[in-house]
Amino acid sequence: MNRRKFIETTFAGSMATLSIANGLSAAPFAVDRNKLMPVSQLKKRVAIAMWDFSWILRHHRYGEFENWDKALDELAERGYNAIRMDCMPQFVASDKNGSITEEFRSIKDGWLPALWGNDFTMSFRPREALLEFLPKCRERGIRTGLASWFLNHNAGRTDIFTEEGGLFRAWDETLTFLDRNGLLDDNILYADILNEYPCVNGYEWLKTELNKRSDVKKFRENNPEAHLPDPDPDAGKLPDNYLAIEFQKQFVNDLLSRLKAKYPAIDFFVSFNPCIGSFDNMDLTRFGAIDRHIWFQCREDGFTGMREVESRMQGKEMDFRVHMKNIRVYFEENKPALTAWMKDQIDEIALAAAKHNLVCGNTEGWGPILWLDHPELSWDWVKESGDICVDLACSHPEYKFICTSNFTHPHFKGIWEDMKWHRKITGKIKA
């Protein structure tokens, strides 16, 4: 019996035994959906760590997630009680012919260190991994937010990323797989079906369709038979990409509605970043929560020191001492303005949540978008950014899931090893 089959069989037997002991049906994988507690019903805030796809792509010899028990124990020790993880629906799902691939090989591209994901070429088994990993989270009281960046990770698969129904099919098959194995339980917080909608993800079909609609005149010329709504004459001048805005509204709400109809106990949404602009560009009526990622780096004042450090990610080695000094000077001189700007961003998110009777949160934030361990770089300003922004978020009752930074992974050693800071800030979130 192979490892995956052994796990499925053992888990099924355990569920059946537990059901019999409690006087319930002995049918394996039977989930009482009435006991699910999605994010919208949270009474207290959770401290959430973004573990993205690193949890599986660094699960190998020499990887920081090699031992899931150890990584989860250390996360809990730091005070976190939730994670956002890519459940890899694009690899769990079958291909168009209905064939399942159990193992994929992710090819490391280039010599630069990976901030997230695999730092070596490696193989991973997504279906087997979920069966092992999710119960470990539950054992430790770590709630799970399912998510997807929908990236191909140089793993050779291409079909589902350009398929019109690829995103829905991937999630539908993944949730069915989890349900069949008794894992759609009250430990699942939500399903964020696409990272930073609509563009910071790997769903190429969606990006292509939006790009087609970026120029209304050209789209009409290329699609003369398309039944397009005429703009409301009372709406005033509309942006040239109004068709793209309407498309992104309709597409996501249709998708959320279809998934909610099949899995009514799950809170579904897509996450955003600042590029979405005003919340008026989205219809939030089908959303189960709002997760909008925001960083000091996004403030429109030319945060040049930060962007120069990011050029390291583009292959340019440099003298980080100069840029670290520039960032320190900038951060100290502009801290009041940065804090006021962030307060406005957080207030806007909380207001949108209150308007639609939703909860909200941030699973990514607060200082830089990218950072790394380096002898000439400091984590101090990253941690102070977290301190400032968590206080701002905690002032709103709508905020129910809050991160401390983008870097709550064992492989960011410079911040991971500061146990005192993690416990202090996660304690504040959960208070």
C-alpha positions in Angstrom: 0.0 0.0 0.0 1.5 3.4 -1.0 1.8 6.2 1.6 -1.1 8.3 0.4 -3.5 5.3 0.4 -2.3 4.3 3.8 -3.0 7.7 5.2 -6.5 7.9 3.6 -7.3 4.4 4.9 -6.0 5.1 8.4 -7.8 8.5 8.6 -11.1 6.9 7.4 -10.8 4.2 10.1 -10.1 6.8 12.8 -13.1 8.8 11.8 -15.3 5.8 11.8 -14.1 4.7 15.2 -14.7 8.2 16.6 -18.2 8.4 15.1 -19.2 5.0 16.7 -17.8 6.1 20.1 -20.0 9.1 20.0 -23.1 7.3 18.9 -23.0 8.8 15.3 -23.1 7.2 11.9 -20.0 5.0 11.3 -19.8 6.3 7.7 -16.2 7.6 7.1 -15.5 11.2 6.2 -19.0 12.3 7.3 -18.7 16.0 8.2 -21.3 17.8 10.4 -21.4 21.0 8.5 -23.4 22.7 11.2 -20.3 22.7 13.4 -18.2 24.6 10.9 -17.1 28.0 12.2 -15.9 30.2 9.4 -14.1 33.5 9.7 -17.3 35.5 9.6 -18.3 34.1 13.0 -15.1 34.7 14.9 -15.7 36.4 18.2 -12.0 37.0 19.0 -9.1 38.0 16.7 -6.7 35.4 15.4 -2.9 36.0 14.8 -2.4 34.6 11.3 0.9 33.7 9.6 1.2 33.7 5.9 2.8 30.3 5.1 1.8 30.5 1.4 3.3 27.6 -0.6 6.5 27.5 1.4 4.8 24.9 3.8 5.0 22.3 1.0 7.8 23.5 -1.3 10.3 23.6 1.6 9.1 20.3 3.0 12.3 18.4 2.0 15.7 17.5 3.4 17.4 20.8 4.3 14.1 22.7 4.0 12.9 24.7 7.0 9.5 23.0 6.7 11.1 19.5 6.6 9.5 18.6 9.9 6.0 20.0 10.0 5.5 19.0 13.6 8.5 21.1 14.6 7.5 24.1 12.4 3.9 24.1 13.7 5.1 23.7 17.4 7.4 26.7 17.0 4.7 28.8 15.3 2.3 28.0 18.2 5.0 28.8 20.7 5.3 32.3 19.1 1.6 32.8 19.7 0.1 32.3 16.2 -3.2 30.4 16.1 -3.9 30.6 12.4 -2.1 30.3 9.0 -2.9 31.2 5.5 -1.6 28.4 3.2 -1.8 27.7 -0.5 -3.6 24.4 -0.6 -2.4 23.9 -4.2 -5.8 23.4 -5.9 -4.1 23.8 -9.3 -2.2 20.6 -8.6 -4.8 18.7 -6.6 -7.3 18.9 -9.4 -7.2 16.5 -12.4 -6.3 17.4 -15.9 -8.9 17.9 -18.6 -9.0 14.1 -19.2 -9.8 13.5 -15.5 -6.3 12.1 -14.7 -4.8 12.8 -11.3 -1.1 13.5 -10.9 0.2 12.6 -7.5 3.7 14.1 -7.7 5.1 17.2 -9.3 8.6 18.4 -9.7 9.2 22.1 -9.1 12.3 23.4 -11.0 14.3 26.1 -9.3 14.9 28.8 -11.8 18.1 30.9 -11.4 20.6 31.3 -8.6 18.9 34.0 -6.5 17.5 32.9 -3.1 13.8 32.4 -3.0 12.0 34.4 -0.4 9.0 32.1 -0.6 8.7 28.6 -2.0 11.5 26.3 -2.9 15.1 27.2 -2.7 16.1 24.0 -4.5 14.6 22.0 -7.3 12.4 19.5 -5.5 9.4 17.2 -5.8 6.1 17.5 -3.9 2.9 15.5 -3.5 0.0 17.9 -2.9 -2.8 15.5 -2.2 -0.8 13.4 0.2 0.6 16.6 1.9 -2.8 18.0 2.7 -3.9 14.7 4.3 -0.9 14.9 6.6 -0.6 18.6 7.2 -4.1 19.8 8.0 -4.7 17.3 10.9 -1.4 18.5 12.4 -2.8 22.1 12.3 -6.0 21.0 14.0 -4.1 19.1 16.7 -2.4 22.3 17.8 -5.4 24.6 17.6 -4.0 26.4 14.5 -6.9 27.5 12.3 -6.4 27.2 8.6 -7.2 29.7 5.9 -7.1 28.0 2.5 -5.7 30.1 -0.3 -4.2 29.9 -3.7 -1.7 32.0 -5.6 -2.5 29.7 -8.6 1.1 29.6 -9.8 2.7 26.8 -11.9 6.0 26.8 -9.9 7.9 25.5 -13.0 6.2 22.2 -12.4 5.3 21.5 -16.1 1.5 21.8 -15.7 0.0 24.5 -18.0 -3.6 23.5 -18.9 -5.6 24.7 -15.9 -4.0 28.1 -15.9 -5.4 29.0 -19.3 -8.7 27.1 -19.0 -11.8 29.3 -18.8 -13.2 27.2 -15.9 -9.9 26.3 -14.5 -10.1 28.2 -11.3 -13.5 26.9 -10.4 -12.7 23.3 -11.3 -9.5 23.4 -9.3 -11.2 24.6 -6.1 -14.3 22.4 -6.6 -12.2 19.2 -7.0 -9.9 20.3 -4.1 -12.8 21.0 -1.7 -14.5 17.7 -2.7 -11.2 15.9 -2.0 -10.9 17.5 1.4 -14.5 16.8 2.2 -14.2 13.2 1.2 -11.3 12.9 3.6 -13.0 14.5 6.6 -10.9 17.7 6.4 -13.6 20.4 5.7 -14.1 20.8 9.4 -14.4 23.6 11.9 -10.7 24.2 11.7 -11.1 25.8 8.2 -11.4 29.6 8.5 -12.1 30.5 4.9 -11.1 29.9 1.3 -9.3 32.8 -0.4 -9.8 31.5 -4.0 -7.3 33.8 -5.7 -4.4 35.9 -4.3 -4.5 39.6 -4.8 -7.3 39.6 -7.4 -7.3 40.2 -10.2 -3.6 40.3 -11.3 -1.0 39.1 -8.7 -1.5 35.4 -9.3 -1.0 32.9 -12.1 -4.5 32.6 -13.5 -3.5 33.6 -17.1 -7.0 33.1 -18.5 -8.4 35.9 -16.3 -5.5 38.3 -17.0 -6.0 37.7 -20.8 -9.8 38.5 -20.6 -9.2 41.6 -18.5 -6.5 42.8 -21.0 -8.9 42.3 -23.9 -11.3 44.7 -22.2 -8.7 47.4 -21.2 -9.6 49.4 -24.4 -13.4 49.5 -24.8 -13.3 50.8 -28.4 -10.9 48.1 -29.5 -12.8 45.4 -27.7 -16.0 46.4 -29.5 -14.2 46.3 -32.9 -12.8 42.9 -32.2 -16.0 41.5 -30.8 -18.9 42.9 -32.9 -21.3 40.2 -31.8 -20.7 40.6 -28.1 -23.7 41.9 -26.1 -22.1 44.7 -24.1 -23.9 46.9 -21.7 -24.0 50.5 -22.7 -22.7 52.9 -20.0 -25.3 54.5 -17.8 -25.9 58.0 -19.2 -26.1 59.4 -15.7 -22.8 57.9 -14.7 -20.7 60.6 -16.3 -17.4 60.0 -18.0 -16.3 56.4 -17.4 -12.7 55.2 -17.5 -11.5 53.6 -20.7 -11.2 50.2 -18.9 -14.8 50.3 -17.5 -15.5 47.0 -19.3 -12.6 45.4 -17.5 -13.9 46.7 -14.1 -17.4 45.3 -14.8 -15.9 42.0 -16.0 -13.8 41.6 -12.8 -16.9 42.3 -10.7 -19.1 39.8 -12.5 -16.4 37.1 -12.8 -15.6 36.9 -9.1 -19.1 37.1 -7.9 -20.3 34.4 -10.3 -17.4 32.2 -9.0 -18.1 32.9 -5.3 -21.8 32.2 -5.8 -21.1 28.8 -7.5 -18.7 27.7 -4.8 -20.9 28.9 -2.0 -23.9 27.0 -3.5 -21.8 23.7 -3.3 -20.1 24.5 0.0 -22.5 26.7 2.0 -20.6 26.5 5.3 -17.4 27.9 3.9 -16.6 31.7 3.7 -15.2 32.5 0.3 -13.5 35.6 -1.0 -10.5 36.8 -3.0 -7.8 38.9 -1.5 -6.8 42.3 -2.7 -3.7 44.6 -2.7 -3.7 48.4 -3.1 -3.8 48.1 -7.0 -7.5 47.3 -6.8 -8.0 51.0 -6.1 -11.3 52.0 -4.6 -13.6 49.3 -3.2 -16.1 50.8 -5.6 -14.3 48.8 -8.3 -15.6 45.6 -6.6 -19.0 44.3 -5.7 -18.5 42.7 -2.2 -22.0 41.3 -1.8 -20.8 37.7 -2.3 -17.7 38.0 -0.1 -17.3 36.2 3.2 -14.6 38.6 4.4 -12.2 41.3 3.2 -8.4 40.6 3.1 -6.5 43.6 1.7 -2.7 43.5 1.8 -1.1 46.8 2.5 2.5 48.0 3.2 4.2 51.3 4.1 6.2 50.7 0.9 3.0 51.4 -1.2 2.8 55.0 0.0 3.2 57.3 -3.1 6.2 59.2 -2.0 9.0 57.3 -3.7 10.2 55.0 -1.0 13.4 54.7 -2.9 15.5 53.1 -0.3 13.1 50.1 -0.1 13.0 49.7 -3.9 16.7 49.8 -4.2 17.0 46.9 -1.8 14.4 45.1 -3.8 16.7 45.3 -6.8 18.7 42.7 -5.0 15.9 40.3 -5.9 16.5 41.2 -9.5 20.1 39.9 -9.4 22.1 42.9 -8.4 24.4 42.5 -5.5 25.1 45.8 -3.8 26.4 47.5 -0.7 23.4 47.2 1.6 25.0 49.4 4.2 24.1 52.5 2.3 20.5 51.5 1.6 19.9 50.3 5.2 21.1 53.7 6.4 18.8 55.5 3.9 15.8 53.4 5.0 16.5 54.1 8.7 16.7 57.8 8.1 13.6 57.8 5.9 11.6 55.7 8.4 12.4 57.9 11.4 11.8 61.1 9.6 8.5 60.0 8.0 7.1 57.8 10.8 4.2 60.2 11.7 3.2 60.6 8.0 3.5 56.9 7.3 1.4 56.1 10.4 -1.3 58.6 9.3 -1.3 57.2 5.8 -1.6 53.6 7.1 -4.4 54.6 9.4 -6.3 56.0 6.4 -5.8 52.7 4.6 -6.9 50.5 7.5 -9.9 52.8 8.2 -11.0 52.4 4.6 -10.8 48.6 4.8 -12.8 48.6 8.1 -15.4 51.0 6.7 -15.9 48.8 3.7 -16.3 45.7 6.0 -18.8 47.5 8.2 -20.8 48.7 5.2 -21.2 45.2 3.9 -21.5 43.6 7.4 -18.3 41.7 6.9 -15.2 40.9 9.0 -11.8 41.9 7.6 -8.1 41.3 8.1 -4.6 41.4 6.7 -2.6 38.3 5.9 0.2 40.3 4.4 1.7 43.6 5.6 3.1 46.0 7.0 6.5 47.6 6.2 8.2 46.1 3.2 6.8 43.7 0.6 10.1 42.0 0.2 12.9 41.6 2.7 15.6 39.1 3.4 18.2 37.9 5.9 21.5 39.6 5.1 24.5 40.6 7.4 24.0 44.3 6.4 20.2 44.4 6.7 18.2 44.8 9.9 14.8 43.5 10.8 14.2 46.2 13.4 12.1 48.5 11.2 10.1 45.6 9.9 9.2 44.7 13.4 8.4 48.3 14.4 6.2 48.6 11.3 4.3 45.5 12.6 3.9 47.1 16.0 2.5 50.3 14.6 0.1 48.7 12.1 -1.2 46.0 14.4 -2.2 48.7 16.9 -4.1 50.5 14.2 -5.9 47.3 13.0 -6.8 46.3 16.5 -8.7 49.5 17.0 -11.4 48.3 14.6 -13.9 45.6 15.7 -14.2 44.4 12.1 -10.6 43.3 12.1 -10.6 39.6 13.0 -7.5 38.1 11.4 -4.2 40.0 11.5 -0.6 39.2 10.5 2.6 40.6 12.0 4.6 40.8 8.8 5.1 38.9 5.4 7.9 37.0 7.0 6.5 34.6 9.7 8.4 31.6 8.3 11.2 29.6 9.9 13.5 30.5 7.0 13.5 34.2 7.8 15.8 33.6 10.8 16.4 37.2 11.6 12.8 37.7 12.6 11.7 34.2 13.4 14.3 33.8 16.2 13.0 36.9 18.1 10.6 34.9 20.3 9.9 37.8 22.6 8.7 40.1 19.8 6.4 37.4 18.3 4.8 36.6 21.6 4.3 40.3 22.5 2.7 41.2 19.2 0.6 38.0 18.8 -0.6 38.5 22.4 -1.8 42.0 21.5 -3.7 40.6 18.4 -5.4 37.9 20.4 -6.2 40.1 23.5 
